[in-house]
Amino acid sequence: YDKDFDVDIYEFKEEQQVSRMPSPPIEKQLNFNVGQATINYSDTMNTRLLRELEYAFLHLCDAEGTILKQMQVTGFASPEGNLESNKDLARRRAEFALGLVRNNLPSRFRNNIYPPKSEVRGWEEVEKMMRRDSLYAQADIVKNIIEANPGDITKQYNAIRSSGVYELIRERKYLDRLRS
């Protein structure tokens, strides 16, 4: 110890280190009943997703020093039917899902939840799914209908319904995957 060397510990106080590791986004897709803004609770996929969501929130909320920077909930409707009705349905689905999220979060995390978004998915999504399933001829029919009726989902729906591929689309549950 050198008597001539004196250090003021308050002048060189070490600041507490803060970890700024963002957690990966929590993305879950609940499937909704046709034409409704509620989910089917007897659907095993939905119940599993709800358990996973609850666990993810509890795990996130229990971590020391956790800050929720943002949360966004989006509701989707399929392009089947009337566009305006589907927009309203997508909005109601987003509000329903947001209610589920809020019920699973402690109050200190509820300030950074953005207003829910809603979106009506287009027939292009159905066409992509058909191509992934190697249904190229049927996907071409859907694509031609989309191109013949640009920007009008209702006309596209009516044409697809009478085209002969609609039953295949329903059978393969493509529209079900778009209701989330």
C-alpha positions in Angstrom: 0.0 0.0 0.0 1.4 3.3 -1.1 0.5 6.1 1.4 0.9 8.8 -1.3 -1.6 7.1 -3.6 -5.2 7.7 -2.5 -8.2 6.8 -4.6 -11.6 8.2 -4.0 -13.9 5.3 -4.5 -16.9 7.5 -5.2 -15.2 9.3 -8.1 -14.5 5.9 -9.8 -17.7 4.2 -9.0 -18.5 1.4 -11.5 -21.8 1.7 -13.2 -24.2 -1.2 -13.1 -24.1 -3.2 -16.4 -27.4 -3.6 -18.2 -28.0 -6.3 -20.7 -29.8 -5.1 -23.8 -30.5 -8.5 -25.3 -33.8 -8.3 -27.1 -35.9 -11.5 -26.9 -37.0 -13.0 -30.2 -40.5 -12.0 -31.2 -43.3 -14.2 -29.9 -45.4 -15.1 -32.9 -48.5 -17.3 -32.5 -51.3 -17.8 -35.0 -54.7 -18.7 -33.5 -57.2 -20.1 -35.9 -60.7 -18.6 -35.9 -64.1 -20.0 -36.7 -65.5 -19.2 -40.1 -67.2 -15.8 -40.1 -66.5 -15.3 -36.4 -64.2 -13.4 -34.1 -63.9 -16.2 -31.6 -61.7 -19.2 -31.6 -62.7 -22.8 -31.2 -61.4 -23.8 -27.8 -62.0 -27.5 -28.5 -59.4 -27.2 -31.4 -56.3 -28.8 -29.9 -54.0 -26.6 -32.0 -55.6 -23.5 -30.5 -55.4 -24.8 -26.9 -51.7 -25.7 -27.4 -51.0 -22.3 -28.8 -52.8 -20.6 -26.0 -50.7 -22.6 -23.4 -47.5 -21.7 -25.3 -48.5 -18.0 -25.4 -49.3 -18.0 -21.7 -45.9 -19.7 -20.9 -44.0 -17.3 -23.1 -45.6 -14.3 -21.4 -45.0 -15.7 -17.9 -41.4 -16.5 -18.7 -40.9 -13.0 -20.2 -42.6 -11.2 -17.3 -40.7 -13.1 -14.6 -37.2 -12.2 -16.0 -35.5 -9.5 -13.9 -35.4 -6.1 -15.5 -37.6 -7.0 -18.4 -39.0 -4.1 -20.4 -41.7 -4.6 -23.0 -40.8 -2.2 -25.8 -43.6 -3.0 -28.2 -46.4 -5.4 -28.9 -48.5 -5.7 -32.0 -51.5 -7.9 -32.5 -52.9 -8.4 -36.0 -56.2 -10.0 -37.0 -56.6 -11.6 -40.5 -59.6 -12.6 -42.5 -59.7 -14.8 -45.6 -60.7 -13.2 -48.9 -63.9 -15.3 -49.0 -67.0 -13.2 -49.1 -67.6 -9.5 -48.9 -64.5 -7.2 -48.5 -66.1 -4.8 -46.1 -67.5 -7.5 -43.9 -64.1 -9.2 -43.9 -62.3 -6.0 -42.9 -64.7 -5.7 -39.9 -64.2 -9.4 -39.1 -60.4 -9.0 -39.2 -60.6 -6.0 -36.8 -62.8 -7.9 -34.4 -60.4 -10.9 -34.4 -57.5 -8.6 -33.6 -59.5 -7.1 -30.7 -60.3 -10.6 -29.4 -56.7 -11.7 -29.6 -55.6 -8.4 -27.9 -57.9 -9.2 -25.1 -56.3 -12.6 -24.6 -52.9 -11.0 -24.6 -53.9 -8.3 -22.1 -55.3 -11.0 -19.8 -51.9 -12.7 -19.7 -49.7 -9.7 -19.1 -49.1 -8.0 -15.7 -50.2 -4.3 -15.7 -46.7 -3.0 -15.9 -46.4 -4.4 -19.4 -49.7 -3.1 -20.8 -48.5 0.4 -21.7 -46.6 -0.5 -24.8 -49.3 -2.5 -26.6 -50.0 -0.8 -29.9 -53.6 -0.6 -31.3 -54.4 -3.8 -33.1 -54.0 -4.1 -36.9 -56.3 -5.9 -39.2 -55.9 -7.2 -42.7 -57.9 -9.2 -45.3 -55.6 -11.6 -47.0 -55.9 -11.8 -50.8 -56.4 -14.7 -53.2 -52.7 -14.4 -54.0 -52.0 -16.2 -50.7 -54.3 -19.1 -51.8 -52.5 -19.2 -55.1 -49.1 -19.4 -53.4 -50.3 -22.3 -51.1 -51.6 -24.2 -54.2 -48.2 -23.8 -55.9 -46.4 -25.1 -52.8 -48.7 -28.1 -53.0 -47.8 -28.5 -56.7 -51.3 -27.7 -57.9 -50.0 -25.5 -60.7 -52.9 -25.8 -63.1 -55.4 -24.9 -60.4 -53.1 -22.1 -59.2 -53.0 -20.7 -62.7 -56.8 -20.6 -62.8 -56.8 -18.5 -59.5 -54.0 -16.3 -60.9 -55.9 -15.6 -64.1 -59.0 -14.7 -62.1 -57.0 -12.3 -59.9 -55.5 -10.6 -63.0 -58.9 -10.3 -64.7 -60.4 -8.6 -61.6 -57.5 -6.5 -60.1 -58.1 -5.1 -56.7 -61.6 -6.4 -56.4 -61.6 -9.3 -53.9 -65.3 -9.7 -54.0 -65.4 -10.2 -57.8 -62.4 -12.5 -57.5 -64.3 -14.6 -54.9 -67.4 -14.9 -57.1 -65.3 -15.9 -60.1 -63.2 -18.5 -58.1 -66.4 -19.9 -56.6 -67.8 -20.7 -60.1 -64.4 -21.8 -61.5 -64.4 -25.3 -60.3 -61.3 -24.9 -58.0 -63.3 -23.5 -55.1 -64.1 -27.0 -53.7 -60.4 -28.0 -53.9 -59.5 -24.7 -52.0 -62.0 -25.6 -49.3 -61.0 -29.2 -49.2 -57.3 -28.3 -48.7 -58.3 -25.8 -46.0 -56.4 -23.0 -47.6 -58.9 -20.4 -46.4 -58.8 -21.8 -42.9 -55.1 -20.9 -42.7 -55.8 -17.3 -43.6 -58.2 -16.7 -40.7 -55.9 -15.9 -37.8 
